[in-house]
Amino acid sequence: MKKLILILSFIPFWFLQNVYGEDKEIWMFPPSSYIQGLDEVTELFSFTSDSLNIQNLEGLKEEDGLYPYFVCDSENFYICEGRKETRIALSSLQTDENLYQRYWDGDTREVAIMGGGYFATTRTNNSYYQKTIQRIEDARTFLLRDTPEDIDEELFDTTFILPQVISRISLSVPFLKEAVRGEEVVYDDDMLKYRWFYSFPSRARVAMYFVNDSSPMVEGAAGNGEGVSIDIDFHVPVDNVVVLNGFVDLERPHLYKRNARMKTVRVSGEGFDDFEYTFEDYVHFAQIDFPQEVKSVRLTVQDVYDGEKWDDMAISGLFVNPDILHTRNSGLALEYLEEAKGRYEAQ
């Protein structure tokens, strides 16, 4: 699989060209982005090296070439794992009583979490994907424990991780600590690590896995989180941060509304004036765009959505939009969209 990792300088200029006007939206996930082999994940990833490794989706030149897991336009999204396409109308998404967006996949109501260049779902197509997500969840557990030698060896040649562009975060208050079934749980910044796994054993079994984290980052101060500041440092200059706001646990969806989550934050960074950003109150990846690229930013919580049961404020993910080569609305995105449409219609 290492032959699929290409060098940034080889990417042609047509790759970046926008083929649609501002009223059109075509995007895919994962796009060409930073990616790291599972066998190299314990090594320091170089975001600035001249030989920067990029997962490069080059189009449909090779039958077994790389292929995105998800393609979306302004009307539908296509889940592209396996030889069968699944098409879901965006208009059919419904927000449930726990403020998660859901869609019907046959007789099953699945979760869809979108935004900021990301897509995650609870859908598992068959027993193969169910087994794979369990192995990937185990792999993350081993990586967090610094025991990568325990990872299932079958994953190493077929699995990649999207490396975290955020290098460090710090809160102005301590993390929440509490006893759960007799053991202390610290709701710290582990939710930053090892969340996105790209599996490509074959063209027929491509998938992008978002690993659920049952212990998000939670502030431990008195009150509901108003006034708390979050300092975020990045490995390289970026012009956005993507936030999975609130207590998002796919196995316990009721915890989103029961805990506090950010409503309005003041965004501060070197070289631009402070501005405010307001989160919509449902489970999604919210992208905050900066006026210019920065290597650090501060979010100061101005207002919160109060929790129905607890006033602890939670954040379940912090990322950067993975589309570093600007494939949104590109000719490449259109090519994959047209193939997804054609395969769906031919079924």
C-alpha positions in Angstrom: 0.0 0.0 0.0 2.9 2.4 0.4 3.0 2.8 -3.3 -0.3 4.8 -2.9 1.5 7.5 -0.9 2.6 10.1 -3.4 4.6 13.3 -3.2 2.8 16.7 -3.2 5.0 18.2 -6.0 3.6 15.6 -8.4 0.0 16.9 -8.2 -1.0 18.6 -11.5 -2.4 22.2 -11.5 -5.8 21.2 -13.0 -6.3 19.5 -9.6 -7.0 22.8 -8.0 -9.3 24.4 -10.5 -12.8 25.2 -9.5 -15.3 24.0 -12.1 -18.4 25.4 -10.5 -19.8 28.7 -9.4 -20.3 29.7 -5.7 -23.8 28.2 -5.7 -22.6 24.6 -6.3 -21.1 22.3 -3.6 -19.3 19.1 -4.5 -16.9 17.5 -2.0 -15.5 14.2 -1.0 -14.0 12.6 2.1 -11.3 11.8 2.6 -9.8 14.3 0.1 -6.1 14.4 -0.8 -4.8 15.2 2.6 -2.1 14.6 5.2 -2.0 10.9 5.9 0.2 8.6 7.9 0.7 4.8 7.6 -0.3 2.9 10.7 3.2 1.4 10.9 4.6 4.9 11.1 2.1 6.5 13.5 4.4 6.5 16.5 7.0 8.6 14.6 6.9 12.4 14.5 4.9 13.4 11.4 6.5 16.1 9.3 3.9 18.6 8.1 6.5 20.9 6.4 9.0 18.6 4.8 9.9 18.9 1.2 8.9 15.3 0.8 5.5 15.7 2.5 3.5 12.5 2.1 0.0 13.1 0.7 -2.8 10.6 0.1 -3.4 11.5 -3.5 -6.7 10.7 -5.1 -5.7 11.0 -8.7 -8.9 10.2 -10.5 -10.1 7.0 -12.2 -6.9 6.2 -14.1 -6.5 2.8 -12.3 -9.3 0.4 -11.6 -7.8 -0.3 -8.2 -6.8 3.3 -7.5 -7.6 5.2 -4.4 -11.2 6.1 -4.0 -13.1 8.4 -1.5 -15.5 6.9 1.0 -18.0 9.7 0.6 -19.0 12.1 -2.2 -21.6 14.8 -1.8 -23.2 17.5 -3.9 -25.9 20.0 -3.1 -28.7 17.4 -3.2 -27.4 14.0 -2.2 -24.5 12.2 -0.6 -23.1 8.9 -1.7 -21.5 6.4 0.6 -19.1 4.6 -1.6 -17.6 1.7 0.3 -17.9 -1.7 -1.4 -19.1 -2.3 -4.9 -22.5 -0.9 -4.1 -23.3 2.8 -3.9 -25.7 4.2 -1.3 -27.4 7.5 -2.1 -29.1 9.6 0.6 -31.0 12.8 -0.2 -29.8 15.7 2.0 -33.4 16.8 2.3 -34.2 13.5 4.0 -31.9 14.1 6.9 -33.9 14.6 10.1 -32.7 16.0 13.5 -33.8 13.6 16.2 -34.8 14.2 19.9 -31.1 14.2 20.9 -30.1 16.7 18.2 -28.3 14.1 16.0 -29.0 14.1 12.3 -30.2 10.8 11.0 -31.1 9.1 7.7 -32.9 5.9 6.8 -30.6 3.1 5.4 -33.2 0.4 4.6 -35.0 -0.3 7.8 -32.3 1.3 10.0 -32.0 4.9 11.1 -28.4 5.8 11.0 -26.5 8.9 12.3 -24.7 11.3 9.9 -22.3 13.8 11.3 -21.0 16.3 8.6 -19.3 19.6 8.2 -15.8 21.1 8.0 -14.8 18.6 5.3 -15.6 15.6 7.4 -18.3 12.9 7.3 -19.0 10.2 10.0 -21.8 7.7 10.2 -22.9 4.8 12.4 -23.6 2.7 9.3 -21.7 -0.5 9.0 -22.4 -2.2 5.7 -21.8 -5.8 6.7 -20.0 -8.0 9.2 -16.6 -7.2 7.6 -17.0 -3.5 8.5 -18.3 -4.4 11.9 -15.2 -6.4 12.6 -12.9 -3.8 11.1 -14.3 -0.9 13.3 -13.7 -3.1 16.4 -10.1 -3.8 15.4 -9.6 -0.1 14.7 -11.1 0.9 18.0 -8.7 -1.6 19.7 -5.8 -0.1 17.7 -6.7 3.4 19.1 -6.8 2.0 22.6 -3.3 0.5 22.1 -1.9 3.7 20.7 -3.3 5.8 23.6 -1.6 3.3 25.9 1.7 3.5 24.0 1.5 -0.2 23.1 1.3 -0.2 19.3 2.9 -3.7 19.2 -0.4 -5.1 20.3 -2.2 -3.8 17.2 -3.7 -6.4 14.8 -1.0 -6.9 12.2 -3.5 -7.2 9.4 -4.2 -3.5 9.8 -0.7 -2.3 9.0 -0.7 -2.7 5.3 -4.2 -1.4 4.7 -4.9 1.3 7.3 -3.8 4.9 7.5 -4.5 7.7 10.0 -5.2 11.3 9.4 -2.5 13.0 11.5 -3.7 15.7 13.9 -2.7 19.2 12.7 -3.4 20.6 16.2 -0.2 20.2 18.2 -1.5 21.3 21.6 -4.5 22.7 23.4 -4.9 24.1 26.9 -7.8 25.3 29.0 -7.9 28.2 31.3 -9.4 25.8 33.9 -8.7 22.2 35.0 -10.2 19.2 33.2 -13.1 17.5 34.8 -12.3 14.5 37.0 -14.9 12.1 38.4 -15.3 8.6 39.7 -17.0 6.1 37.3 -17.7 2.7 38.7 -14.9 3.1 41.3 -12.3 4.4 38.8 -11.2 8.0 38.2 -12.0 9.3 34.7 -10.2 12.4 33.5 -12.1 14.2 30.7 -8.9 15.6 29.1 -7.6 16.2 25.6 -7.2 12.6 24.5 -10.1 13.2 22.2 -7.5 14.9 19.9 -5.7 11.7 19.2 -6.2 8.9 16.6 -9.8 9.6 15.6 -9.8 9.1 11.8 -8.7 5.8 10.2 -8.7 5.3 6.4 -8.9 1.6 5.5 -8.1 0.5 1.9 -7.7 -3.3 1.7 -9.2 -3.1 -1.8 -11.3 -0.9 -4.0 -14.3 -3.0 -2.9 -13.7 -2.4 0.8 -12.6 1.3 1.1 -14.0 3.0 4.2 -13.3 6.0 6.5 -13.7 5.2 10.2 -14.4 7.8 12.9 -13.5 6.3 16.2 -16.1 7.1 18.9 -14.6 8.6 22.2 -16.8 8.1 25.2 -14.8 10.7 27.3 -14.7 14.1 25.5 -12.8 17.1 26.9 -14.8 18.6 29.7 -14.0 21.7 31.7 -13.9 21.1 35.5 -14.6 24.6 36.8 -17.7 25.7 38.7 -20.5 27.0 36.5 -21.4 26.2 32.9 -18.2 27.1 31.1 -18.9 30.7 30.3 -15.6 32.6 30.4 -13.4 29.6 29.8 -10.7 30.1 27.2 -9.2 27.4 24.9 -5.8 28.0 23.4 -5.1 25.9 20.3 -1.6 25.6 18.7 -1.1 24.1 15.2 1.9 22.3 13.7 1.6 24.5 10.5 -0.3 27.8 9.8 -4.0 27.1 9.1 -7.0 29.3 8.3 -9.7 27.3 10.2 -10.5 25.0 13.1 -13.2 22.4 13.0 -15.1 21.7 16.3 -17.2 18.8 17.3 -19.1 20.7 19.9 -20.8 19.2 23.0 -20.7 15.7 24.5 -20.9 13.5 21.5 -21.0 9.7 22.3 -22.5 7.6 19.5 -23.4 5.0 22.0 -25.0 7.4 24.5 -26.6 10.1 22.3 -28.7 11.5 25.1 -25.6 13.0 26.7 -25.4 15.8 24.1 -28.4 17.6 25.5 -27.8 16.7 29.1 -24.4 18.5 29.1 -23.6 22.1 28.3 -22.0 23.0 25.0 -20.6 26.2 23.5 -23.0 28.7 22.0 -20.9 31.8 21.2 -17.1 32.1 21.3 -14.8 35.1 20.8 -12.0 34.1 18.3 -8.6 35.7 18.8 -5.5 35.3 16.8 -2.3 37.2 15.8 -2.8 39.5 12.9 -6.6 39.8 12.8 -9.3 41.5 14.9 -11.3 39.4 17.3 -14.7 38.2 16.1 -17.5 36.1 17.4 -18.7 32.7 16.1 -22.1 31.1 17.1 -22.5 27.4 16.9 -25.8 25.9 15.7 -27.1 23.5 18.3 -27.1 20.1 16.7 -24.3 17.4 16.3 -22.1 18.4 13.4 -18.5 19.4 12.6 -18.5 23.2 12.8 -15.8 25.0 10.9 -14.6 28.4 12.1 -12.7 30.2 9.4 -10.0 32.7 10.3 -9.3 35.9 8.2 -5.7 34.7 7.7 -3.5 31.7 8.5 -2.2 31.5 12.0 -0.3 29.0 14.1 -2.3 29.6 17.3 -5.8 30.8 18.2 -7.8 31.3 21.3 -11.5 30.6 21.7 -13.2 32.3 24.7 -16.6 31.1 25.6 -19.1 34.0 25.7 -22.3 32.0 26.0 -23.4 28.4 26.3 -26.3 26.1 25.6 -27.2 24.9 29.1 -27.3 21.1 29.7 -30.6 19.6 30.7 -29.0 17.8 33.6 -25.3 18.9 34.1 -23.6 22.3 33.6 -20.3 20.8 32.6 -19.3 22.1 29.2 -17.9 19.5 26.8 -16.0 19.4 23.5 -15.8 16.1 21.6 -13.3 17.0 18.8 -11.0 19.6 17.5 -9.6 19.2 14.0 -8.6 21.2 10.9 -10.4 20.9 7.5 -8.6 18.0 5.8 -9.0 19.4 2.3 -5.5 21.0 2.2 -5.3 20.8 -1.6 -8.7 22.5 -2.1 -10.5 19.7 -3.9 -13.9 21.0 -3.0 -15.8 21.9 -6.3 -12.8 20.8 -8.3 -12.7 18.7 -11.5 -11.5 15.8 -9.4 -14.5 16.0 -7.1 -16.8 16.1 -10.1 -15.1 13.0 -11.6 -15.8 11.0 -8.4 -19.3 12.4 -8.1 -20.1 11.4 -11.7 -18.8 7.9 -11.1 -20.8 7.5 -7.9 -23.9 8.6 -9.7 -23.3 6.2 -12.6 -22.6 3.3 -10.4 -25.7 4.0 -8.3 -27.9 4.3 -11.3 -26.5 1.1 -12.8 -27.4 -1.0 -9.8 
